[in-house]
């Protein structure tokens, strides 16, 4: 599978890593749990690629996203 790896910047200048695979008009956003990263979705993304596009996000401080220099990891920040 070919996925696009890109970064988006939050209003507080944190770069979040996103992996996107566009295939259909139906989108599935994939969020990992605590201590994980978007990599946990790789086999799932492949299994639904024929029916859905996917967007997997590395939340701040996880995977390839920036760590927050102010340690702002509250739920409302995520």
C-alpha positions, 0 to 999 in steps of 0.5 A: 500500500502507498501511503502519504506521510505528511505533517500539520502544524497546530496553533501552538506550533506542534507538528503532528504526523499524519499518514493518509491513504486516499482510496474512496469517498468514505474516510476512516480516522484512526486514533491510537491509544496511550503509549502507541502511535499510528503504526498500530493501524498498519494491518487494519489500514491495509485490510479496509483499503478497498472500502475506505480511505484512512487518516492515521494521526500520531498524537502530540508526543507520540510516533513521529509527532513533536513532543510538547515543550510545555508538557501540554498533554491534557485531554482538551489539548489533544 
